[in-house]
Amino acid sequence: MASLLIRNVDEALRDQLKARARRHRRSLEEEARELLRAAMAREASGGETLPAIAERLFGAERGIDLDLPRREQERERPPIGFGGDAGR
């Protein structure tokens, strides 16, 4: 396996990473590897939207009929009204 050395990491960032590693019961190196894997997976997915993820995980292929509104339909809905004199 290859090695990767990252220099000039801000101390606060390193401390956050260490705390995260402790919470996940991993070494600092393993936590960094997991974060890198997750970042690369998100990039590879093309920034999938939440409805697309729901469809993929729980949609017709899984035997569930999801009634997800299309984005265009969401834009056509009137804004939510909260009643009263708020904002006047």
Order of alpha helices (4+ residues) and beta strands (2+ residues): alpha-alpha-alpha-alpha
